[in-house]
Amino acid sequence: MPEAAEDNRQPYEIPKDFDIRIISHPVISHKLTHLRSDKTEPPEFRRLLSELTYLLTYETMRTAPVEKIVVKTPLARYEGVALARKKILVIPIMRAGLGMVDAVLELLPMACVGHIGMYRDEQTLEVHVYYTKLPEEPHHFEALVLDPMLATGHTLSTAIDILKSSGVKSITVETIISAPEGINYIYYRHKDIKLYTLAIDKELNPRNFILPGLGDAGDRLYGTDKWSIL
């Protein structure tokens, strides 16, 4: 058997002026490995995606502003802090992003959830928007966009365009895994956003799937590939 060709490419370097953060932790690595496995069926995949989103959002909110408040414990007065009052708009990129919403709302139950429905032509990569639902006066909100996989970046870029055209100024994106091609695509169009991810994978294959990736997140979430209920 011939030996595999050596891969001499240099590791991907994140643009220095792009606010992207890779969240690393042994527990996250453990769960992410099982999320990737082709042996993980939809019920377990949904649970793992939700748990990873919870951990990711916890880190995303690490620099969230707080304000001092005073409460009374059963024994005494206590001066503590609470999250500063601000309007948060959660935007899942349908359909796979829907699997991340509940975990975010566990941490941020006060958040508003909007929806942007899109599908991508697999041949031309053109993105078609078929549904948009945002709150009134969206410019008063800070947006948190959810997409498990940043592959080509076309769909995410379109969602960001919609939010910006609606007046939203502050946009943070959460992804589970990202491809260098997608990061570059977003960087050259929306370098003013913040991007949090759990992993940057190697590349896209000719079908624009992330390698090593985890397959199609939407199919694996909702059982539309090979899973059937017996």
C-alpha positions in Angstrom: 0.0 0.0 0.0 1.5 3.4 -1.0 2.2 5.8 1.9 -0.1 8.7 2.4 1.2 12.0 1.1 2.6 14.2 3.8 0.6 17.3 4.6 3.0 20.2 4.7 0.5 23.0 5.3 1.1 25.3 8.2 -1.4 25.5 11.0 -4.1 28.0 10.4 -3.4 31.5 11.9 -6.3 33.6 13.1 -6.1 37.2 11.8 -4.7 39.3 14.6 -7.3 42.0 14.3 -10.3 39.5 14.5 -12.0 39.0 17.9 -12.2 35.2 17.9 -11.8 33.1 21.0 -11.4 29.3 21.1 -12.8 27.9 24.4 -10.7 25.0 25.6 -11.4 22.7 28.6 -10.9 19.0 29.2 -14.7 18.5 29.8 -15.5 20.3 26.5 -12.9 18.2 24.6 -14.5 15.0 26.0 -18.0 16.0 25.0 -16.9 17.3 21.6 -15.2 14.1 20.8 -18.4 12.1 21.5 -20.4 14.7 19.5 -18.2 14.1 16.5 -18.4 10.2 16.7 -20.5 8.6 14.0 -21.7 6.2 16.7 -23.5 9.0 18.5 -27.2 8.8 17.7 -29.6 11.8 17.6 -30.9 11.6 21.2 -27.3 11.7 22.6 -26.2 14.2 19.9 -28.9 16.6 21.0 -27.9 16.3 24.7 -24.2 16.8 23.9 -24.9 19.8 21.7 -27.0 21.4 24.4 -24.4 20.8 27.1 -21.6 22.2 24.9 -23.7 25.2 24.1 -24.3 25.8 27.8 -20.5 25.7 28.5 -19.8 27.9 25.5 -22.4 30.5 26.5 -21.0 30.5 30.0 -17.6 31.6 28.6 -19.2 34.0 26.1 -20.8 35.9 29.1 -17.5 36.0 31.1 -17.0 39.7 30.2 -20.7 40.6 30.5 -21.3 43.9 32.4 -22.7 43.7 35.9 -24.3 46.2 38.3 -24.3 46.3 42.1 -27.5 45.3 43.9 -28.4 44.7 47.5 -30.4 41.7 48.7 -31.3 40.4 52.1 -30.2 36.9 53.1 -32.0 35.1 55.9 -29.4 36.5 58.2 -28.1 39.8 56.9 -28.0 42.4 54.2 -25.7 41.5 51.3 -24.3 43.7 48.6 -23.7 41.7 45.4 -23.9 42.0 41.7 -26.3 41.1 38.9 -26.0 41.1 35.2 -26.5 44.6 33.9 -29.9 45.2 32.3 -29.5 44.9 28.5 -31.6 43.5 25.7 -30.2 40.2 24.3 -31.5 38.9 21.0 -30.7 35.2 20.4 -30.7 34.2 16.7 -30.4 30.5 15.8 -29.4 29.8 12.3 -32.1 27.4 11.2 -32.2 24.6 11.4 -29.2 23.3 13.3 -29.0 26.4 15.4 -32.3 25.5 17.0 -30.5 22.7 18.9 -28.5 25.4 20.8 -31.4 27.7 21.9 -32.6 25.9 25.0 -29.1 25.8 26.6 -28.7 29.6 26.0 -32.1 30.3 27.5 -31.2 28.3 30.6 -28.4 30.8 31.3 -30.2 33.9 29.8 -33.9 33.4 30.4 -34.6 37.1 29.8 -33.3 36.9 26.2 -35.6 37.4 23.2 -35.4 34.8 20.5 -35.6 35.8 16.8 -35.5 33.6 13.8 -33.8 33.8 10.4 -34.8 30.9 8.1 -32.3 30.2 5.2 -31.2 27.5 2.9 -28.1 27.2 0.7 -28.0 26.0 -2.8 -25.4 23.3 -2.6 -24.2 23.8 -6.2 -23.9 27.6 -6.3 -23.5 28.3 -2.5 -26.2 31.0 -2.9 -28.1 31.6 0.3 -31.9 32.0 0.1 -33.8 33.7 3.0 -37.3 32.5 3.4 -38.3 33.8 6.8 -37.2 36.5 9.2 -38.8 37.4 12.6 -37.1 40.0 14.7 -38.4 42.0 17.7 -39.6 45.5 17.2 -36.7 48.1 17.3 -34.0 45.4 17.0 -31.4 48.2 17.2 -31.9 48.2 20.9 -30.7 44.6 21.2 -27.3 42.9 21.4 -27.4 39.9 19.1 -26.1 36.4 20.0 -26.1 34.3 16.8 -26.0 30.5 17.1 -24.7 28.1 14.5 -23.1 24.7 15.4 -20.9 24.7 12.3 -19.1 27.6 10.6 -18.2 26.0 7.2 -18.2 28.3 4.2 -19.5 31.3 6.1 -22.1 32.2 3.5 -25.1 31.6 5.6 -23.7 33.2 8.7 -22.6 36.2 6.7 -26.1 36.6 5.3 -27.6 36.5 8.8 -25.2 39.1 10.0 -26.1 41.3 7.0 -29.8 41.1 8.0 -29.1 42.0 11.6 -26.9 44.9 10.6 -29.4 46.2 8.1 -32.0 46.1 11.0 -29.8 48.4 13.1 -28.1 45.8 15.4 -24.7 47.1 16.4 -23.3 44.5 18.7 -23.1 40.9 17.3 -21.5 37.9 18.9 -21.5 34.5 17.2 -21.3 31.1 18.9 -20.2 28.0 16.9 -19.2 24.6 18.1 -16.7 23.9 15.3 -15.3 26.3 12.6 -13.4 25.8 9.4 -10.6 28.2 8.4 -12.4 29.0 5.1 -15.5 30.1 7.0 -13.5 32.2 9.5 -11.7 34.0 6.6 -15.0 34.6 4.8 -16.5 36.2 7.9 -13.3 38.1 8.7 -13.2 39.9 5.3 -16.9 40.9 5.5 -17.7 41.3 9.2 -14.4 41.7 11.2 -16.3 43.9 13.7 -18.2 40.9 15.3 -17.0 38.6 18.1 -16.7 34.9 17.4 -16.6 32.2 20.1 -15.9 28.6 19.0 -14.8 25.3 20.6 -12.6 24.1 17.8 -11.1 25.2 14.5 -10.9 22.2 12.2 -8.6 21.4 9.3 -10.5 22.4 6.2 -13.5 21.9 4.0 -13.8 19.0 1.6 -15.0 19.4 -2.0 -18.6 19.2 -0.8 -18.0 22.0 1.7 -18.2 19.7 4.7 -15.9 20.5 7.6 -13.0 17.9 8.1 -12.8 16.2 10.4 -16.1 17.8 11.4 -19.1 15.9 12.6 -21.2 15.5 9.5 -24.4 17.4 8.9 -25.4 18.9 12.3 -29.1 19.3 11.3 -29.4 15.8 10.1 -27.8 14.4 13.2 -29.9 16.5 15.5 -33.2 15.6 13.9 -32.6 12.1 12.5 -33.1 13.0 8.8 -30.1 11.0 7.6 -30.2 7.4 8.8 -31.9 7.3 12.2 -35.3 5.8 12.5 -37.6 5.1 15.5 -38.3 1.4 15.7 
